[in-house]
Structures are given as structure tokens and as C-alpha cells.
Amino acid sequence: MYKILEKTPLNPTVTKMVIEAPLVAKKAEPGQFIIFRASEDGERVPLTIADYDRKAGTVTIIFQIVGGATMELNALNAGDSLVDFVGPLGTPSKLEGLKKVAVVGGGVGCAIAYPTAKKLHELGAEVHSVVGFRNKDLVILEKEFETVSAQVVKMSDDGSWGEKGLVTNALEALVNAGNQYDEVIAIGPLVMMKFVCQLTKKYGIKTTVSMNPIMIDGTGMCGGCRLTVGGKTKFACVDGPDFDGHEVDFDEAMHRGTMYRDFEAHAREAECELLKKEVE
């Protein structure tokens, strides 16, 4: 059993948990993920590792409450335990040797972007972080990004936080200001990563994206995270989740993502009914 040591709501739909998992913390690296199971009959769900503390033996996860499994997870509190917490899985992000990097995070994807920015900072790289949210009420990890970044550009769709506009607007402004990046690392919604890659391809900047958003089972057996990279079939969970963004077929990945909407809606409704009965 893996004890929940801390539980903190970051915004109305996103929660942070610190889990006691010393063996996972010992080997965890940015870009990798874990698979949790909240109960004996619960769904197996992959979540990217948001942070880790090797000395304390803890792993931090940040998740958005969107379906039945994450609703079940969010119903637990500090002191409760998870049945399974398997990891670290996936290939670690390749960050060594980079001198100047732009890390672009969108929405809850910032939970994945932060450990990458933190590791780059620890390796001595100059990190420029571009983070975007729909509005100020959805902002997460603001202080954390400021701590590990030489520059943070804050964007929101409605202008209620930072500048009004898209992360691509901010990234292009940084490039046009003369910043020469060894690499751009983009993590967030598929459509965001697609347009970041279109922009960086125009400027000839190497770009890495995390395809974590399309993972389901986390083992490669379900085929749900199958995608085309450079004309070849890859699996986000076993071959990634990091890939060369200029080679990813984002349109195919986004189309495949719509296949599970009905299933997710039914799972969410079923979990709501279950929680309602427990309260009654």
C-alpha cells in the first residue's frame, strides 16, 4: 500500500498528491510516469511524475479530475493509501548537454513541464518557461516555475493572468527577441503542441513533445497510445512519451483521442452515482 502523505487542491479541477513510494522515488526522472490503482477493483491509470524527493522517498503526482478513476483518486485523503503505484515507467527525458531551452507548458500539462524545467535548471541550463492557462483560476505551479526559470512568460486566453494570448505568441516573441534555443520542449494539449511545432519548424528549432495525454493503459498492450512518428508506428508509453515534435502526426493522434469520449463520460457518470450512494 502506498500512503498519501499530502493532498492539495491546486484549482477547482486539479489536485496534487505526495505519495510515499521510496523505490519509485529512488529511480524517477523527468518525463517518466507511474501507473496507479486507487482500489482493488479500480482502473489502472498512468500519470506523469510531477516531482520526486529521493531522500524523503516521495513522489508527487498532479492530476485533473476528468473521469471515473481520477474521481475515485480525488475522493481519497491524506492518510489513505493506494493499492498500486508502479514505476517509474517510460523513457526519461534527454536533457543533458542543453545550454538554453524554452519549456512550453499548457494547462495541466504544466505539471509535466515543471519537473523538466527543474531538472534543466539543476543541470545548469538557462531555462525560459512559457506557461499558459485559460484563465487565472486554473493557474498551477506559478511559484515553482519562477524558482527554476531565468524568465517566465505567463499567458492566459482571457488576459486575466499574465498576457492575453497563446503560448505560441509568447514563444515567437522570445525567438524574435534574439533568443537562440538549443531546444524547445512543449507539453500540454495536443492542439497546443501541434502549433508550437509548426512555429518551431519555421525557425528550425529542435522540438520535443510529450505524448502523455494519449496514454491509457501504460503498457503498450491496449494500443490506445499508438501514433505515427516519422511515418512509423510508435507507442507513447513504451517508446516515449517524448518524441521529436516535427515528426509526430498530431492530426491522427487528435482524431484517435475522440474515440474514448463516450466511454469516459459513462465512467464519470457511474463514479458520480457511486460516490452519491456512499454519501447517502
N, C-alpha and C positions, 0 to 999 in steps of 0.2 A: 504494500500500500504506500502511496506517495502523498504525504501530508501537505495540505495547503497552508503555508505559513502566513501569507498576506493576500488580501483581496481588496483591490482599489478600483472603483468606477472612474474611468478617465473621461467619459462623456456619456450621454444617455444610452448609447448602444455599444460601447466598447469598455471592456474590463481588463484589468491587469491582475495576474496572479503570480505569486512567487511560490514555487514548488520545491519541496525537499527531495532532491534527486542527485546525490553525490556522484554516482557513477556516470550519469549523463553530463553533469557539470564538469567533470574531470576531462572529458574529451570534446566538449562542444566548441564549435567555431561558427563565426558569422556565415549565414547562408544555409545552414543546416536546419533540420526540423525534427520534431518529435511526433509520435502518434499517441494520443490519449484515449482512454475509455473511462467515462465517469462512473459507470456502474457495471455489474456483471453482465447485464443484457444490453448495455449501451452500444452505440455505434462507434466504430474506430474512426478517428478523425485526425488528419495531420495538421500541425500548427508550427509555423516557423519559430525558432528560438529567438526571443526578443532581447535577452541578456542572460548572463550567467555569472556566477561567483564561485570560482573553484575552491577558495578557502572555506566559504560558508557551506559549500555543497548544494547550492540552489540554482534553479533555472527559472527564468521569468518568461511567461507567455502572455501575449496580448491578443485578445480575440474579439471579433464583432459578433453580437448576438443576432444571428440571422436564421437559424434553423433549429430543429429539434435537439440535436446534440449539443450545440452551444447554449441553448436554453437550459438544458439539463446541467451543463457545467456551471453556468452562472447561478444556478439555484444552490450550489454548494458555497460554503463559507470557510473562513479561516478556522483550522482545527479539523475540518473534514478531510477525507483522503480520496484520491483517485485510485481506481483499480489497476489501470495500466498507464505507464508513462515511458514509452520506449524510444530510445535514441542514443546518441544523435544519428540521424539518417540524412542521406543526401550528400552531395559533394560540397565541401567548404568553398566559399568564395575565394578566388585567387587575387589577393590584394598586395602581396609583397612586391617591392620594386617600384610602386607607383609614387610619384612625387607630388602631383597636383590632380585632384579628382573633383568632379562635380557629382554629388549624390542627390538624386531627384526622387522625392517621395510624395505619393498622393494618397490622401485619406488614411485608412487603416494600414495601408502599405508602408506608412512611416514607421510602423512597429518593426518592420523588416529592414528598412533603410537605416534606422538608428544604429543597430549593432555593427553594420558595415561602416558607417561614418566613425563610430567609436574605435573600431579596430584600425582603420586607416590613420586616425589621429595618434593612436598608440605607436604605430609604425613610423611616425614622423612625417606623414604626408600632409600637404596643405589641403584642407577639405572645405569646399564651398557647398553648402546644403541649400537646396531649393525645395521647400515643402509647401504643399497646397491642400486646402480643405474647402468644402462647400461654404462653410461659414464659421464664425468664431466659436460657436457652441460645440463644434466637432473637433476642435484642435486637441491634439495629444502630443506629449513629449517635447513641448516647446523649449523648456529649460535644458533638457538633455541635449538637444541639437546645438543649442548655443554653447554648451560646455565643450563640445568636441569639434566645433567648426570655426574656421578663421572668418567665415562670413556666412550668414544665414539670410536667405531671401524668403519672406513669408508672403504667400498668395492665398486669396480666397475668391470664390466665384462672385460673391456679392459685395466685396470690399469691406466687410465687417471686421476683418483681421488682416493686417499687412496691406499689401497692394491688391487692387482688384484686377483679376485676370487669370490666365492659365500658367502652369509651371513652364510651358514651352515659351511663353512670352519672356519670362524671367531668365530662362536658360539662354535664349538667343541674345538678350541684352548683355549678359555676362560675357558671352563669346565675342560680341561686337565691341565690348569694352576692352578687348585685348587679352583676355584670359586664355591661355593655351593649356588645355587639359590633356593629360595622358589618356584619360578615360572618363566616360560618363556612365554612372551606374543608376539605372532607373527601376523603381519598384513601386507598383501601385496598380490601379485598374488597367485591364488590357488595352482599352482605348487610349489611355494616357501614355502607356509605354509605346504604343504604335506611333503616336505623333511625336514623341520625343525622339524615336529612332529615325523618323522621316527627317526631322530637323538636323540631327547629328550626322546623318548620311550626307546631307547637303554640304556640311562643313568638313567632312572627312574625319570625324572624331569617333574612335572606337567606343562602342556602347554595349554594356552588359545589362541584361534584364533578368528579373526573377519570375519564373513561370509558376511560382507557388499558388497563385489564385485558381489555377485549373486542376490542382491535385485533389483527389478524393480518397482513394484507398491508401496511397503512400507506399505501395509495394511493387507496383508495375503490373499486378495481376488483373486489375479491373479494366485497364485500358482507357480510363476516363481522362487521363492526363496526356494522352497521345497527341503529338503535334508534329508539324513539319518544320525542320530546321535545315536550311541549305538544300532543300529537295529531298532530305532523308527523314524517315520516321524516327522520332525520339520520344522518350517518356520523361516527363518533368521530374518525377520522383526518383528515378534511378539514374538517369543520365544528367540530371540537373540538380537543383532547379535553375541554376544560372546558365544562360545561353547568350551567344552573340546576337544582339537585338536586330542587327541588319539582315540576319538570315532567317528569322522567325516569321512564319506565315500567321500574322495576327488575325486576319480576317477568318481563316479557317478555325483558329482557336476560339474566337468570339462566337462563331456560329455553333460550335460544339457545346459551348457553355450554356446555350439556351435550352439544351436538351433536358436539363435536370430541373428546370424551374417548377414544373408541376409537382414533381416528386418532393422537392424541398418545401413547397407550400403545404402539401399534405402532412409532411413530417412535423412542420411547425404547428399546424392546427392540432395534431394528435398530442404533441407535447403540452400545448396550452390547456387542452382538456384534462390531461393527466395532472398537471400542476393545480388546476382548479379543483379537482376532486380531492387532492391532498390537503388543500386549504380548508375545504368543507369538512 
